[in-house]
Amino acid sequence: MSYEEKIWQVYPEKIAEIAEYLVLDESMRLFFNNLSKEEIIAKLNEQSLRTFGDNGILTYYNHSLDDIHIIDLEFDDILEKFLGVSIDG
């Protein structure tokens, strides 16, 4: 199984951890007004994946938190450690 396939396989199990990380991120709170973990899960929608060796970036282009920004979540290994959030737009 490829690295990308392993990430997609565990993604459904990791979405709550991803949302928790985003809830605690200062830039997420600034841009999106202190959303709850449940609201973030409901509004992330489709994601895309880029990988670089043993880490990668999940990008949320089509989220419904707003209609302007793009959210990137950098991670290590197979979604084992989250390294940072970038918001562009």
Residue, then its C-alpha position, 0 to 999 in steps of 0.5 A: m500500500s502506498y503512503e498516500e493510500k495509508i493516509w486516506q485509509v486512516y483519515p476518517e479515524k483522524i478527523a476528530e484529532i485534525a479538528e481538535y488541532l484546528v480548534l486550538d490553532e490561533s489563526m483558525r480562531l482569528f479567521f473563523n471565530n472560535l468554531s467548535k470541533e463539531e462545526i469544523i468537522a461538518k464544514l471541512n468537506e473535501q480535502s486534497l493531499r500533497t506528500f513530501g517523503d514522510n510528511g504532507i499537507l492536507t488542503y481544504y479548498n472547498h470547505s464551508l467555513d467561508d468562501i475566501h480562504i484555503i486551509d493547509l494542514e501540515f503533518d508528519d508520518i501517517l497523520e501522527k503529528f500535526l505541524g502547522v496550519s496555513i490560511d491563504g486567501 
